[in-house]
Amino acid sequence: MKHPLSRLTAQAIEPLDFSDDRLGYLLKHLSKSRYWHGIEQDLNERSIEVHALPQNVIRCDATTVSGDTR
């Protein structure tokens, strides 16, 4: 994820940027209400819901797959 993070933040990303102390600082910063509420809202908008469905019938569909083998 180094390249995408670098592009998104417009900053150089180095392995030391992911040390425990830096991640702890980031989490402490992001946990502030003014930041976290926006993050949580964005995450919830992109989440899916999982429902417990009855399991008395199971249906298996065959899927055909084709591919270019060149």
ABEGO torsion letter per residue (X at the ends): XAAAAAAAAGBBBBAAAABAAAAAAAAAAAABAAAAAAAAAAAAAABBBBBBBBAABBBBBBBBBBBBAX
